[in-house]
């Protein structure tokens, strides 16, 4: 009886340990996916702010080109002036038509145009988007001659880009995404997993065709 109880206890203990390990791995995977999605959301929010700034600058430019002061010639209707010139009074010579002065441009147009140009110039540098984590990882793997683990890649990118929060879990998730897209290769050595860049197939050299063949 005691032997059966001991055996059942061992089985339950092993099962619980396996379930705990599986649960911990699942939590780590979900946490990595959440971190990757948060980074993508932040990138889209930055792009949205840049596009809004460009849209406002474009909308302000046409409004600055419209003159705010009408020309003096608009005060005299064109049809009435033409009628007086066509039928002059008897015994009197037709008076020469006065040349309408050039339209005056409002001084407010120039500052408005300069303001729109300045706002557009400020918005242009913001359109340069930072490379994604996937681009950084692909570039790093392409420079390596040996397989690299997710922790090694995260440490190297963290030193090269201190302004970005590069975590091992996020790097591992991004690497798995690259493997799924055939943009990276996974190599397992024992219990460790290493990654390499996908080999680019070399183009076959064209062989010259002999004359008269």
C-alpha positions, 0 to 999 in steps of 0.5 A: 500500500505504501509503495503505491502511495509513493508511486502516485505521489511521484507521478503527481509531482512530476506532472505538476512540475511539467505543468508549471514549466509549461505555464511559465514558458507560455507566460514568457511567450505572451509577454514577448508578443505584448511587448512587440505589439506595444513597440509597433503601436508606438511606431504607428503613433509616431507616424500618425503625428508626423502625417498630421503635421504635414497635413496641417502644413499643406492645408495652410499653404493655399490659404496664404496664396490668396490676396486679402485686398481686392484691386482698385479696378474691381470698383468699376464694372467692366460692362458699364465702362465699355458702354460709355466708350462705345457711345460717346456724347455728340460734339465731344471727343471720347475720353481716354480710358484710365489705366487701372493701377496694379493690384496691391498685394497685402503685406499680410500675405508674405508673413503667412507664406513664410510661416507656412514654409517654416512649418513645412520645413520643420515637419520634413525632418520628422518624416525620417522613420527609425529602422524597425527591430526586425531591420536591425536584427537582419542587418546584424545577422548579415554581418556575423560569420557564426550563429548568434543566440537571442541574448547575444543579439539583444546585448549587441543591439542594446549597446549599439542603440542605447536609445531603444529598449531592446529586450531578449524576449522581444528579440526572440519573438522577432527572430521567430517571425523572421524565421517564419518569413524565411528571412532568418534560419534557426539552428538548435544546438542541444538545449540552446537555439542560435540564429543565422542570416538566410543565405542569398542564392547566387545567380548562375553565371551566364555561359557564352554560346559558341559561334555556330552552335 
